[in-house]
Amino acid sequence: MGILEIMWEEQKKLNSVVFSRNGIKGEWDPENWSDEKRDTWLQAFTTAMNQEVSELMDCTNWKWWRSRTDLYDPQNALVELIDIMHFWISAAQVLGLDVEDVFVAYSEKSKVNHQRQLAGYVQKTDDCKHICVKLVEQERSNPKLVANQIDLATGKRKKRTKGV
């Protein structure tokens, strides 16, 4: 098991504890949640990430109009980045993504970003519509595993295959 897989598993454990200790209805089991519950938790984790990004900004001297310049705090910036990562991994899990799915999507998006830079990226385009999690091999070996996966191109839950 690689480092990222360990982080994924640790986050699942933490989320299970958070759910049970804070009286959150149901269990941490995004693979079996309804789209409505997935949407609710994706919103929650996005909100949490936004807050953590604000806290990260507070570790810098971003207020140019302020004369005080001793706010740079790399140690706390690290802590805020890790908090963001906790929520980011949770959001990925809500979407049904594993480490390999994220790597594939990251690689595809990275190619797009490089092309945008080479082409002088100046406006929004549809050049990311092709990016989705490619789980063909997993689907052949275990259709139930991918029955609740999200297609990153459409944002919709993938259709269940017959017999699942």
N, C-alpha and C positions, 0 to 999 in steps of 0.2 A: 504494500500500500504506500503510495507516494504522499508527499507533504500535503498537497491540496486535498487528497481523499481523506486524510486524517482530519484536516480542518472541516471538511464537509460533515464527517461523522461527529466531531466534537460539537458542531453547531446544532446538529439534530438533537444531541443529548441535552445541550443547554436549552434549546427551545422546548423540549419535553418538560424540563424542570420548570421553566418559566410558566408554561401553561398550567401545570399541576399546582404550583405554589401560589399562583395569582388568581386562581378560581376561574380561569378562562374555560368557557364551555367547550367540551370535546377534547381531543388529543391532538398533539402535533403530528398530523398525518396528511400532509398536503396532497399526496397521491390520490387520496380518496375523498377529498373535499369537493363540494359543489363549486361551480364557476363563481357564484356569488360570494362564497367564503374565501375563495382564492383572491377575488378582487378586493375584498375588505382587507385581507392581510397584506396584499401587495401595496395597497394604499398606506397601511400602517407602517410598513417597512420603508416605503419611500419617504414618508413624513419623518421617520426617525433618521434616515440618512441625511435629509435636508437639515435637520437640527444639528447633527454631528458635523456637517460641512460648515455650518455657521460657527460652531465651537472651534473648528479647525481654523477658520478665518481669524478668530479672536486670539490665536497664537501668533499672529503676524502684526506688522505695523501697517495695516491696510488703510487706516484713516490718514490720508496724506495731509489733511488740514490740522492734524494734531501735532503739537510740538514734541510730545513724548515719543521716544523711539526705542524704548527698552522692552517692548512687548514680545519680541521674537522669543518663542519658547519651543525649541525643537523636541524636547522630551514630551511635553503635553501634546504637541502636534502628532507625534507617533501614537500616543494613546487614542487620540481622536480618529486617526486613520484606521486603527484596529477596530474601534467602535463602528466605523463606517463599514469595514469589512464584515463584521458580525451581521449587520443588517443586510448587507449586499448578498452574502451567502444565503441568508434566510429568504430573501426575495427570489434568488435563483431557485431555491428549493420549492418555493410556492409555485413557480412556473414549471416545476417538474424537471429541472435541469440537473445533470450531474456534471462532474469535472470535465469529462470528455466533451459533453455538449457545449459547455462554456468555451472550451479550447477551440472547437470547430467554429463556433459563432465569432469568437474573438479573431481567429485567423482570417475568416472571410471579411469581417469588418475592417481589419487592419489593411487588407489588400485594397478595399474601397478607399480608405483614408489616404493611403499612399497615392492611388490614382488621382484622388481629388487634389492633393498637393502638387502633383506633376502637371495637372491640367489647369492649375490656378483657380482653385475652389472659390467661387464667388456667389453661388446661389444654391438653394435647396433643390435636390434632384430626387429621383426615384431609384438611385443606384444601389440601394440596400434591400430592395424587394426580394432579391434572390437568397438572402441570408436566412437560413433556417437550420434547425438541428437535424442532421442526417443520421437516422437511426435504422436504416434498412437492415443491416446485419442483426441488430438487436431484435427488430421486429420479427424477423424470420425465426430466431431462436426462442423468443418469448413474447408473443403478441400482447399478453396482458401487461407486461412491463411498460410498454409504450402507449397503452390505451389512454392514459391520462396525460400524455405529453402535450406540450404547447408548441404549435408551429410558430416560430419566431417571425416568419414572414407575414403571417396574418394576425397573430396574437390570439388565435382561436385554439380551443382544445382540439387535438387530432381526433378524427372519427374512430370509434371502436370498430375493430374488424369482426367479421362473423365468427361466432364460436368463442368469443371472449366474454 
